[in-house]
């Protein structure tokens, strides 16, 4: 029997790495002829990534983790943005990636149980590694962990001389895209935009593009990609989710037990979760506005509060003492209705029946988790493509309510009045949106079962990989 080896390489960021590993796991479970090897890039500034990699490396499956040798980071004079840093850092691993792939090739050509290297999958910031796959004559695919709408935007980035416009016509959106929805990587006057344009051009060189979405969620965006005759075939195979979440690979049993026991004591659908992702944090003055707004709104809440990173490429951390950043007396006044905590296993929390709404940064993984569990989102985008995701969820799909769509790192504050209004709308005034989210939850689950839309796309991909 011919067996097939597939190699995966992701940007060393949780939002990129986790969905790629989940997809690799999905592929090997769908067809036992497949084995997957994930090549990982070490980032000393991001300990949670390394904890995740170690946990996955020790878990039994048809998937193995292979650590690439450490390389020196690019010097500061070579980059301005974190995207440029990551792109250069990944590019500097070319030699090690090539050697790792060569080590996976079968050494015994006479073996009756042959292994064929079927494909290399790279993610959105790893396109310099397409050169390695081409040199080794291995088919290369793109795994896109963000929505199809964002993929469409990368292929039609507004020109620098048009950025003063207030609206843009982008094929993957039915409505005109406001300037406020554009990601920072487009708006910032640094090297992020040029690097992203580079990556987008190279997406067209791949043999196929796998997107973590489903046809029922993004029909217009996916149709626009299908209509692009210069683009390789797009396979929507989502939602691909890590529903166990960080409870498995970043355990904090004392805090996890405290959170779940508190949720167990709350009425069904009564709690609003506030969580801003693995890279999300708030300045002290914004924390104060959130606290005032929550207290005025009067709803039960679970607030994941994290401290901004000390340096550009570091992750946020949990506050050693939340009292230092919260308004005087806030914790005492809200002791019966709220809980402030650090990092949580978000997917597990969203599955709890007490959760009735989710104030979210609108990272794509978080959106898919909330839709899977049927929890309505109030949008509060902060970085990356989150403003675009918030626009799509509100204006294009009608699946979210709005707190903010234009809050940016270091930008204007979202005032307490907007927090109070948004939380009230989320918990009291979103019946029609709640109904639509429940319907989408069922569609997400149906897409993955046999004869579902994403299942069929996965079957088509497997047929191409083994042909």
C-alpha positions as CSV (number, residue, x, y, z in Angstrom):
1,X,0.0,0.0,0.0
2,X,1.3,3.5,-0.9
3,X,1.4,5.8,2.1
4,X,1.6,9.6,1.8
5,X,3.7,12.0,3.8
6,X,2.5,15.7,4.0
7,X,4.7,18.4,5.5
8,X,3.3,21.5,7.2
9,X,5.1,24.8,8.1
10,X,3.4,27.6,10.0
11,X,4.2,31.1,11.2
12,X,5.2,30.8,14.9
13,X,2.1,32.4,16.3
14,X,-0.8,30.6,18.0
15,X,-3.4,31.9,15.6
16,X,-1.5,30.4,12.7
17,X,0.0,27.3,14.2
18,X,-3.0,25.8,16.1
19,X,-5.4,25.7,13.1
20,X,-2.7,24.3,10.8
21,X,-1.9,21.5,13.3
22,X,-5.6,20.8,13.6
23,X,-5.9,20.6,9.8
24,X,-2.9,18.2,9.7
25,X,-4.6,16.1,12.3
26,X,-7.9,16.2,10.4
27,X,-6.2,15.0,7.3
28,X,-4.5,12.0,9.0
29,X,-7.7,11.0,10.7
30,X,-9.7,11.2,7.5
31,X,-7.4,8.9,5.6
32,X,-5.0,6.6,7.5
33,X,-2.7,6.4,4.5
34,X,-1.5,9.9,5.4
35,X,1.2,10.9,7.9
36,X,1.9,14.5,8.7
37,X,5.0,16.2,9.9
38,X,4.8,19.8,11.2
39,X,8.0,21.8,11.1
40,X,8.2,24.3,13.9
41,X,10.2,27.5,14.2
42,X,11.4,28.4,17.7
43,X,10.4,31.8,19.1
44,X,12.0,32.5,22.5
45,X,9.7,35.5,23.1
46,X,6.5,33.4,22.9
47,X,6.6,30.7,25.6
48,X,2.9,29.6,25.0
49,X,3.8,28.6,21.5
50,X,6.6,26.4,22.8
51,X,4.3,24.9,25.4
52,X,1.8,24.1,22.7
53,X,4.4,22.5,20.5
54,X,5.8,20.4,23.3
55,X,2.3,19.2,24.3
56,X,1.4,18.2,20.7
57,X,4.8,16.5,20.2
58,X,4.0,14.1,23.1
59,X,0.4,13.3,22.0
60,X,-0.2,10.0,20.3
61,X,-1.3,10.4,16.7
62,X,-0.2,10.0,13.1
63,X,1.3,13.4,13.3
64,X,4.7,14.3,14.4
65,X,6.4,17.6,15.4
66,X,9.9,18.3,14.1
67,X,11.8,21.3,15.5
68,X,13.9,23.1,13.0
69,X,17.3,24.2,14.2
70,X,17.5,27.6,15.8
71,X,18.7,30.5,13.5
72,X,19.7,34.0,14.5
73,X,16.8,36.5,14.3
74,X,17.1,39.2,11.5
75,X,18.9,42.3,12.8
76,X,16.6,45.2,13.7
77,X,17.8,47.4,10.8
78,X,16.3,44.9,8.3
79,X,12.6,45.3,9.4
80,X,10.1,47.8,10.8
81,X,7.0,45.7,11.4
82,X,6.4,42.3,13.1
83,X,5.2,41.0,9.7
84,X,8.5,41.8,8.1
85,X,10.4,40.3,11.1
86,X,8.4,37.0,10.8
87,X,8.7,36.9,7.0
88,X,12.5,37.4,7.2
89,X,12.9,35.0,10.1
90,X,10.9,32.3,8.2
91,X,12.9,32.9,5.1
92,X,16.2,32.4,7.0
93,X,15.0,28.8,7.7
94,X,15.0,27.7,4.0
95,X,18.1,25.6,4.4
96,X,16.8,23.8,7.5
97,X,13.4,23.3,5.9
98,X,15.0,21.7,2.8
99,X,17.1,19.3,5.0
100,X,14.1,18.4,7.1
101,X,12.0,17.5,4.0
102,X,14.9,15.5,2.5
103,X,15.2,13.5,5.7
104,X,11.5,12.5,5.2
105,X,12.1,11.0,1.8
106,X,12.2,7.2,1.8
107,X,15.7,5.8,1.9
108,X,14.8,2.3,0.6
109,X,13.4,2.5,-2.9
110,X,12.8,-1.2,-3.0
111,X,10.4,-1.3,-0.1
112,X,7.0,-2.8,-0.8
113,X,5.4,-0.4,1.6
114,X,6.3,2.8,-0.2
115,X,6.0,6.3,1.1
116,X,5.4,9.2,-1.2
117,X,5.9,12.9,-0.2
118,X,2.6,14.2,-1.4
119,X,2.7,17.9,-0.6
120,X,4.2,20.7,1.4
121,X,1.7,23.1,3.0
122,X,2.8,26.6,3.9
123,X,0.8,29.3,5.7
124,X,0.2,33.0,4.7
125,X,3.6,34.3,5.9
126,X,5.7,31.3,4.7
127,X,5.6,31.8,1.0
128,X,9.4,32.2,0.7
129,X,9.4,28.4,1.4
130,X,7.5,27.8,-1.9
131,X,11.0,27.9,-3.4
132,X,12.1,24.9,-1.3
133,X,9.1,22.8,-2.5
134,X,9.8,23.8,-6.1
135,X,13.5,22.9,-5.8
136,X,12.5,19.4,-4.5
137,X,9.7,19.1,-7.1
138,X,7.0,18.6,-4.4
139,X,3.5,20.1,-4.8
140,X,3.1,23.2,-2.6
141,X,-0.3,24.3,-1.1
142,X,-1.3,27.3,0.9
143,X,-3.1,26.8,4.2
144,X,-5.0,30.0,5.0
145,X,-6.1,30.2,8.6
146,X,-8.1,33.4,8.2
147,X,-11.4,33.9,6.3
148,X,-11.9,33.8,2.6
149,X,-12.8,37.5,2.7
150,X,-9.3,38.3,3.9
151,X,-7.7,36.1,1.3
152,X,-9.7,38.1,-1.3
153,X,-8.5,41.4,0.1
154,X,-4.9,40.3,0.0
155,X,-5.3,39.6,-3.7
156,X,-6.8,43.0,-4.3
157,X,-4.9,45.3,-1.9
158,X,-5.8,48.9,-2.4
159,X,-2.9,50.9,-4.0
160,X,-1.0,53.2,-1.7
161,X,-2.1,56.3,-3.7
162,X,-5.8,55.4,-3.1
163,X,-5.7,55.0,0.7
164,X,-7.1,58.4,1.3
165,X,-10.5,57.2,-0.1
166,X,-13.3,56.5,2.4
167,X,-14.6,53.4,0.6
168,X,-13.1,50.6,-1.5
169,X,-14.7,48.2,-3.9
170,X,-13.3,44.7,-3.2
171,X,-14.7,41.7,-5.1
172,X,-14.9,39.5,-2.0
173,X,-17.3,41.9,-0.3
174,X,-20.8,42.6,-1.4
175,X,-20.8,46.1,0.3
176,X,-18.2,48.9,-0.2
177,X,-15.4,48.4,2.3
178,X,-14.9,51.4,4.6
179,X,-11.4,52.6,5.2
180,X,-11.9,51.9,8.9
181,X,-12.1,48.1,8.1
182,X,-8.7,48.0,6.4
183,X,-6.1,46.1,8.5
184,X,-3.1,48.0,9.9
185,X,-0.8,46.1,7.5
186,X,-2.5,48.0,4.6
187,X,-2.6,51.4,6.4
188,X,0.7,51.6,8.2
189,X,3.5,53.4,6.5
190,X,6.1,50.7,7.0
191,X,7.3,47.5,5.4
192,X,4.2,45.4,6.4
193,X,2.2,46.3,3.3
194,X,5.1,45.5,0.9
195,X,5.7,42.2,2.5
196,X,2.0,41.3,2.4
197,X,1.8,42.2,-1.3
198,X,4.7,39.9,-1.8
199,X,3.0,37.0,0.0
200,X,-0.2,37.6,-1.9
201,X,1.5,37.4,-5.3
202,X,3.0,34.1,-4.3
203,X,-0.3,32.6,-3.3
204,X,-1.0,32.2,-7.0
205,X,2.0,30.0,-7.4
206,X,0.6,27.3,-5.2
207,X,-1.2,24.2,-6.5
208,X,-4.2,24.8,-4.3
209,X,-5.4,27.0,-1.3
210,X,-7.1,25.4,1.7
211,X,-9.1,27.9,3.7
212,X,-10.5,27.4,7.3
213,X,-14.0,28.4,6.4
214,X,-17.2,26.9,5.0
215,X,-19.3,27.6,2.0
216,X,-22.4,28.4,4.0
217,X,-20.6,31.1,6.0
218,X,-18.8,33.0,3.2
219,X,-20.6,32.2,0.0
220,X,-19.9,35.6,-1.7
221,X,-16.2,35.7,-0.8
222,X,-15.7,32.1,-1.9
223,X,-17.5,32.7,-5.2
224,X,-15.3,35.7,-5.9
225,X,-12.2,33.5,-5.4
226,X,-13.7,30.8,-7.7
227,X,-14.3,33.5,-10.4
228,X,-10.6,34.5,-10.3
229,X,-9.2,32.5,-13.2
230,X,-5.6,33.2,-12.1
231,X,-6.0,31.6,-8.7
232,X,-5.5,27.9,-8.0
233,X,-8.4,25.9,-6.7
234,X,-9.7,26.9,-3.3
235,X,-10.8,24.2,-0.8
236,X,-13.0,25.5,2.1
237,X,-12.7,22.7,4.7
238,X,-13.7,24.4,8.0
239,X,-14.4,25.0,10.6
240,X,-11.2,23.3,11.8
241,X,-11.1,23.9,15.6
242,X,-9.2,22.9,18.7
243,X,-12.2,22.5,20.9
244,X,-10.2,21.2,23.8
245,X,-8.1,24.4,23.7
246,X,-5.3,25.4,26.0
247,X,-6.8,23.3,28.9
248,X,-4.7,20.5,27.5
249,X,-1.4,22.2,26.5
250,X,-1.2,25.2,28.9
251,X,-2.9,23.9,32.0
252,X,-3.5,26.1,35.0
253,X,-5.6,23.8,37.0
254,X,-6.2,26.1,39.9
255,X,-7.5,29.0,37.7
256,X,-9.4,26.7,35.3
257,X,-11.2,25.0,38.3
258,X,-12.0,28.5,39.8
259,X,-13.5,29.7,36.5
260,X,-15.5,26.6,35.7
261,X,-16.9,26.3,39.2
262,X,-17.9,30.0,39.1
263,X,-19.6,29.5,35.7
264,X,-21.4,26.4,37.1
265,X,-23.1,28.7,39.7
266,X,-24.4,31.1,37.1
267,X,-27.8,30.9,35.3
268,X,-27.9,29.7,31.7
269,X,-27.0,32.3,29.1
270,X,-26.4,35.0,31.8
271,X,-22.7,35.7,31.5
272,X,-20.9,37.8,28.9
273,X,-17.3,36.7,28.2
274,X,-14.7,39.4,27.4
275,X,-11.6,38.0,25.8
276,X,-9.2,39.6,23.3
277,X,-7.1,36.6,22.0
278,X,-3.6,35.3,22.5
279,X,-2.1,38.7,21.5
280,X,-4.8,40.9,23.0
281,X,-4.3,43.3,25.9
282,X,-5.5,46.7,27.0
283,X,-3.8,49.8,28.3
284,X,-4.7,50.9,31.8
285,X,-7.0,53.8,30.7
286,X,-8.9,51.4,28.4
287,X,-9.2,48.9,31.3
288,X,-10.9,51.6,33.4
289,X,-13.4,52.4,30.7
290,X,-14.3,48.7,30.3
291,X,-14.7,48.3,34.1
292,X,-17.0,51.4,34.3
293,X,-19.1,50.2,31.3
294,X,-19.5,46.6,32.7
295,X,-20.5,47.9,36.1
296,X,-23.1,50.2,34.6
297,X,-24.5,47.5,32.3
298,X,-25.2,45.3,35.3
299,X,-24.7,41.9,33.6
300,X,-22.7,38.9,34.9
301,X,-19.3,38.8,33.3
302,X,-16.1,36.8,32.9
303,X,-13.3,39.2,31.9
304,X,-10.0,37.9,30.7
305,X,-7.6,40.8,31.6
306,X,-4.0,40.7,30.3
307,X,-1.1,43.1,30.5
308,X,0.4,44.6,27.3
309,X,3.8,43.1,26.2
310,X,7.0,44.8,27.2
311,X,8.5,44.5,23.7
312,X,7.3,44.4,20.1
313,X,7.6,40.6,19.5
314,X,6.5,39.4,23.0
315,X,3.1,38.1,24.1
316,X,0.9,39.8,26.6
317,X,1.0,38.3,30.1
318,X,-1.4,37.9,33.0
319,X,-1.4,40.7,35.5
320,X,0.3,39.8,38.8
321,X,-2.4,41.7,40.6
322,X,-5.5,43.0,38.7
323,X,-6.3,45.4,41.5
324,X,-3.4,47.6,40.4
325,X,-5.1,48.4,37.1
326,X,-8.8,48.3,37.9
327,X,-10.8,51.2,39.4
328,X,-10.8,51.5,43.2
329,X,-13.3,49.1,44.7
330,X,-14.4,47.6,41.4
331,X,-13.7,44.0,42.4
332,X,-15.6,44.4,45.7
333,X,-18.6,46.1,44.1
334,X,-18.8,43.4,41.4
335,X,-17.9,40.4,43.5
336,X,-21.3,38.8,43.2
337,X,-21.7,39.3,39.5
338,X,-18.3,39.1,37.8
339,X,-15.0,37.4,37.7
340,X,-11.7,38.9,36.4
341,X,-9.0,36.4,35.5
342,X,-6.0,35.7,33.3
343,X,-5.6,33.4,30.3
344,X,-8.5,31.0,29.9
345,X,-9.2,27.9,27.6
346,X,-11.6,30.0,25.5
347,X,-13.2,27.2,23.5
348,X,-14.1,25.3,26.7
349,X,-15.5,28.5,28.3
350,X,-17.6,29.3,25.2
351,X,-19.1,25.8,25.4
352,X,-20.4,26.4,28.9
353,X,-24.2,26.9,29.1
354,X,-23.8,30.0,31.3
355,X,-22.2,32.0,28.5
356,X,-24.7,34.2,26.8
357,X,-22.5,36.6,24.8
358,X,-18.9,37.2,23.8
359,X,-17.1,40.5,23.5
360,X,-14.4,39.5,21.1
361,X,-11.4,40.9,19.2
362,X,-12.8,39.0,16.2
363,X,-9.8,36.8,15.5
364,X,-11.0,34.2,13.0
365,X,-10.4,31.2,15.3
366,X,-12.5,33.0,18.0
367,X,-15.3,33.7,15.5
368,X,-15.4,30.1,14.4
369,X,-15.4,28.9,18.0
370,X,-18.3,31.2,18.9
371,X,-20.3,30.2,15.8
372,X,-19.7,26.6,16.6
373,X,-21.1,27.0,20.1
374,X,-23.9,29.3,19.0
375,X,-22.7,32.3,21.0
376,X,-23.3,35.8,19.7
377,X,-20.3,38.2,19.4
378,X,-20.0,41.9,20.1
379,X,-17.1,43.1,18.0
380,X,-14.0,44.8,19.4
381,X,-11.2,44.3,16.8
382,X,-7.7,45.3,17.8
383,X,-5.1,44.1,15.4
384,X,-4.3,41.9,12.3
385,X,-7.3,41.4,10.0
386,X,-9.8,41.7,12.9
387,X,-11.4,45.0,11.7
388,X,-12.1,43.3,8.4
389,X,-13.6,40.3,10.2
390,X,-15.8,42.6,12.3
391,X,-17.1,44.4,9.2
392,X,-18.0,41.1,7.6
393,X,-19.7,39.7,10.7
394,X,-21.8,42.9,11.1
395,X,-22.5,44.3,7.7
396,X,-22.1,41.4,5.3
397,X,-23.4,38.4,7.4
398,X,-25.5,40.0,10.2
399,X,-24.0,37.6,12.7
400,X,-22.7,40.1,15.4
401,X,-23.5,43.3,17.2
402,X,-21.1,46.2,17.4
403,X,-19.1,47.7,20.3
404,X,-16.3,49.0,18.1
405,X,-15.1,48.4,14.6
406,X,-12.2,50.8,14.6
407,X,-10.3,50.5,17.8
408,X,-6.6,50.0,17.2
409,X,-3.5,49.3,19.3
410,X,-2.5,52.7,20.7
411,X,-5.5,54.4,19.1
412,X,-8.6,56.1,20.5
413,X,-10.3,54.8,23.6
414,X,-13.6,52.9,23.5
415,X,-15.5,54.8,26.1
416,X,-17.5,53.3,29.0
417,X,-20.8,54.5,27.3
418,X,-20.0,52.4,24.2
419,X,-19.1,49.4,26.4
420,X,-22.3,49.6,28.4
421,X,-24.4,50.1,25.2
422,X,-22.7,47.2,23.4
423,X,-23.0,44.8,26.3
424,X,-26.7,45.6,26.7
425,X,-27.3,45.1,23.0
426,X,-25.5,41.8,23.1
427,X,-27.3,40.4,26.1
428,X,-30.8,41.9,25.6
429,X,-31.4,43.2,22.1
430,X,-30.0,40.6,19.7
431,X,-32.8,38.0,19.4
432,X,-32.7,37.9,15.5
433,X,-28.9,37.8,15.4
434,X,-29.0,35.1,18.1
435,X,-31.4,33.0,15.9
436,X,-29.1,33.4,12.9
437,X,-26.0,32.4,14.9
438,X,-27.8,29.3,16.2
439,X,-28.6,28.4,12.5
440,X,-25.0,29.0,11.5
441,X,-23.9,26.8,14.4
442,X,-25.8,23.9,12.9
443,X,-24.4,24.6,9.5
444,X,-20.9,24.6,10.8
445,X,-21.4,21.1,12.3
446,X,-23.3,19.8,9.2
447,X,-20.4,20.9,6.9
448,X,-18.0,18.5,8.6
449,X,-20.0,15.3,8.5
450,X,-20.2,13.0,5.6
451,X,-21.7,14.7,2.5
452,X,-21.3,18.1,4.1
453,X,-19.8,20.8,2.1
454,X,-16.4,20.9,3.9
455,X,-16.2,17.2,4.0
456,X,-16.7,16.9,0.2
457,X,-13.9,19.5,-0.3
458,X,-11.6,17.5,2.0
459,X,-12.4,14.4,-0.1
460,X,-11.5,16.3,-3.3
461,X,-8.3,17.5,-1.8
462,X,-7.3,14.0,-0.7
463,X,-8.0,12.7,-4.2
464,X,-5.7,15.4,-5.7
465,X,-2.9,14.7,-3.1
466,X,-3.0,11.0,-3.9
467,X,-3.4,11.2,-7.7
